[in-house]
Amino acid sequence: METIVLSNQLTILNQYTFTNCSGLTSITIPNSVKKFEDTAFVNCENLSDIYFCGSEDEWRRIENVASIPDGIRIHYEHKIM
C-alpha cells in the first residue's frame, strides 16, 4: 500500500496505526484528526508526504503533532477528489 486517504470521521491516530508500513509513501489526513499518538508512524521509512485537508494553523493545533517523523513534507489545504 503506497497511498492512504483517511476517513473524515477519524479524530485520533492510535498507537501503531501505521507502524512498519514501509510501503507507505503518502497519506491524506482530514482536518477532523485532533491527535496523533506517539507511535502512529514508527518505521514508516518511505513516508515522504502528508496531505492535510486543513490549514497550517489547524495542523499545529493537533495534539502531539511533533511525533511526526522529521523529513516528511506537509502539504496544507489539500482537497480530496
C-alpha angles and dihedrals in degrees: 000000000000104000131032130187111198124216117262088231092067116106105169134036102213128214114290093008092140101009113152094005092144092167093058110108103162139014134190113218121193121226088244088081109101102169142035116198115222100260101037093117104026114152096004089138095165097049103117106156136042116189109203119196094213141057127288088252091055089049092054091052093059108113111250094005086150088073090076107108118254119259098039114127114231116209114197132206092026115175120213111227 
